[in-house]
Amino acid sequence: MEIYRNYLVRIFLILVVLYFIGTGLFNSAFFQKKDRINVVYSENNLAYYSLGLADKVNYFIPFFPDLEVVVPGGYGHYRLGALAKLAGLEKKPDLFRKTYSMITSSMVDFYFYPTVSSKRLEIIFGNNKSNFSLPKFSILFFGQSNANFFDRLYLYFQFLGKTDGQFRTINSLTTVNRGNRTAFSADDFFEATQGVFYKRTYRSEQRNVQIVYTDSYNTAQQLGNILEGEGIRVVDLTGEQTNINNCKVIEDKKSFSRTAIAVGRFFGCQVSVGDTEEYDIILKLGKMEKEWEIE
């Protein structure tokens, strides 16, 4: 009897392990079938990579540490070289994804930075942009990230063997002076690069979106720029007092479009069927708006 019980326990543990492995693999970039993957890398160099899986056109954007950007969540302007320290102290590593999504008007899929305690994270200084380089193996596999093991493995093979000649570098960072400091202008960058990071899938589906916000038109506008930068058409921003806790993505058909699924996944919203009036998709921000709030 004891042997039989131990056998069942082992079978159960094996099934649990297989379940988690299967879930991680299914939810990884291996099976997402994305047109483009956007990656942020922060170590001594600060870089944004956009890998074109469909059109095979890759982009590289070098940033510099002293560049000030608006960090979502009400943090105001912060130097990019201090973002890792802020994320560590606040225990909010997702600030990387939110911040770089805001400044590039694109959906950042993955972020990577060194895994050390917040006390040991160094603040980087400098006005020089990084030269082209690929992410280090050690950071890709062992760094702080929102990528699971299969995502890391997938990205490693995507970067493997690539050279700077296979990337189009965007060097023109749109900036404004704030006294003796240099700040990034996300609106000007959006205007200058709109269409660069489009995903064919969203353009071909041609679903339009209404964003319903509670407090901040500016926040809703910046979130709209992220969607527009992906090729998703935002046709209306509407202020409305609402008590919903979690954000919602509402679509007018039972078979959800890839656009609706992508918006829901990126913002962490429930996707449901409902009346969308003259729109195809409605994004109701709810309390999630505070997480993306900008000053």
N, C-alpha and C positions, 0 to 999 in steps of 0.2 A: 504493500500500500504506500509506504514511504517513497519507494522508487518511482511509483506511478505519479505521485504528487510532485516530486522533483522534476519529472519529465514534463508535466503540464506547465509548471512554473517556467521552465526553460523555453518551452514553445511560446508561452505568452510573452516573455521578454524578447524573443526573436521577432515576433509579430509587431511588438511595439517599436523596436528599432527599425524594422523594415518600413513601418508606417511613417515614422519621422523622416527617414531617408527619402522615401517616395514623395512625401509632401514637400520637402525641401527642393527636390529635383523638379517636381511639377511646377512649383512657384518660382523657379529660377529663370534666369535669362535664356536658358537652353530652350524653354518652351513658350516664351512670351511672344515670339515672332514679331519683334519690333522692327520698324524701318530704320531706327536710329537709336543709339544708346549714348547718353550724356554722362560723363564721369568727371568728378572734381577730385583733384589730388593736391594735398597740402603737406609739404615737408619744408625743406629749405627753399624749394621752388613752389610757386603757386600756379596751378595750371588747370585748364578746363579742356577736356577732350570730347569731341562729338564724333562718334564712329558711325559712318553711314553703312548700315548692313544691307540696305536695298539698292541705293544708288552708288555705293562704294566711294563716296566722297567724304573724306574725314577733315575735321577742323581742329585747330589748336589755338587756344587763346592764353597767352601768358599774362599774368597779373603781377603786381609788385606789392610788397608788404605794407608800405606806407599809404597805399590807396584807401581812402575812407569810403565805406559803403553803408547804406541803411540796412540794419539787421532787423528782420521781422520779429514781432513779439513785443514791440515797444521799446527796444534797446537803443534806438537812435543811431547815430553815426558811429561806426567802429572801424578801426584799421583792420585790413584783411590779415595782416600778420599777427593780430591778437585774437582772431576768431576762434582758433583752436583752444586758447586759454579760456575764453568766455564760455565756449561749449562745455569744456571740462568742469569749470567752476559751477556752472548752472546745471550740470548733468543733463544737458540737452544737445547731444551730438547732431540731432536732426536740424540744428541751426545751420549746418553746412548746406544741407539740401535746400532749405528754404531760402537762405541768403543768395546762393549762387543761382537758384532758379529765378529769383527776383531780378538780379542784376543782368542776367543773360536773356531774360524773357523766354525761358525754355524749361521743360520738365527735367530736372536733374535726377537721374536714376540712382547713381551711386556716388558716395563720397569716401575718401580714404585719407587718414592722417595717422601719425605715430601713436601706438598704444603705450602711453605712460600715464602716471597719475597727474591730476590737474596741477599739483604743486611743481612737478618737474617739467611740465609743458613750457617751452620757451616762447617768448614773444619775439617775432622776427621783425627786423627793421630793414629798410632799404627802399630806394627809389628806382632800382633797376629791375626791368622785367627779366623773367627767367628765359634762358635759352632753351631750345627744344630738347626735351629728353623724355624717355618713356618712364612710366611708373616703375619703381623698384619692386623686385620680386618679394622682398621682405614686407613691404607695406601692403602690397596687393593681397598677400596671404595671411599676414599676421597683424596688420594695422587695424585701427579703429574704423569700423565701416558698418553700413546697413546691408552689406552684401553677405549672403550665406556662402557656405563652402563651394557650392556648385556655381554660384555667380562669380566668385573669385576665380575658379578654374576656367570658366567660360571667358572672362575678361582677359585672363593671362594668355589664352590662345588667340584672342582677338588682337592683342598688342604684339604678340610674338613675331619677331622678324620685321616689324614695320620700321620705316625710316622717316626722317623729316620730310623727304620728298613725297611721301604719301599723305601728307597733311597740308591743308591750306591754312596758313597762319593769319589770324586776325590781330594785327598789331594796333589798330586805331581804337584806343580806348577813349570814350567820350568823357571828358572831365570838366569840372568847374573848380574855381578857387574858392576856398572857405578860409579867408585870412591868409595865413602862411601854410595852409594845408590843402591837399588835393583830394577832391571828392569825385566819386563816380556818378555820372548822370545816366541812370537806367532808362529814362524816357528817350534821351538822345540816342543811346545805344540801340534801343528797340527800333527807332525810326531808321537807323543806319543799317541794321542787319535783318530787318523783317523779311522773311522768306528763306533765309539761310538754313534754319533748322526745321523747316517744314517736314512733316511726315506725310508721305503720299496717301496713306490709308485714311487719315482724317480729312485730307483735301478731297479725296474721291467720295467719301461718304456725305460730305456737304451738309452736316448737321449744324444748325445754328444754336447758340446758347444765350440764355438770359441769366445774369447773376443777380441774386437777391441778397442784399447786405442789410445790416442793422444800423451800424454807427458811422463807418468810414467809407466815403466815396473813393478816396485816394487808394485805400487798401483794395477795394473791389476793382478799381481801374488797373492796378498793378497785377492782380490775379488774372484779370482779363488779358493783359499783355502776355502773360505766360501762355495762356491758351491760344491767343492769336499767333504767338511766336511758333507754336507747334503746328499751325495751319488750321486751327479750330476757330470758326467765325463767331465772335461775340457781338451780339446785335443790341443788347440792352443791359443797363445797370439800373437796378431799382432798389430804393431804400424802403424797408418795411420792418416794422416792429414785430419780432417773432420770438417765441419762447422755446424754440427747438434746441435741444442740447447738442445733438450730433448733426453734422451737415448732411444734406440730402442731394442726390442727383436723381431727378425725375425725368423720365423719357416717355414719349407718347406711343410706344409700341412695346409689345411683350418680348420680342426678340431684340435684346439690347444691342445697340451698335458698339463697335470697338471704341468709338469716340466716348460714349457714355461710360463704358467700363474703364477706360483709361483715366478719365476725369475722376471717377469714383475712387480708383486705386491710388492715384497720386495724392488726393486730398484726404483719403481715408474716410470716404463718405459711403453711406448706404445707397445702393442703386435700386430704384423702384419704378413701377409703371404708374402713371397718373396723368391728369389733365394738364397740359402745358400751354393751353390757349393757342396763340399764334406762333409759339416757339417750338423747336424740336426737343430741346433739353433745357431744364431749369436747374441751376446750381444754387441751392439755398445754403448759405454759409453757416448760419447759426452761431454757436459759441466758438466754432473753429476760427471765426474771423479774428478773434483776439490773438490766436497763435501766429497769424500772419500780419498783424497790425503794424503799420508803418507810421512814423511821425511826419 
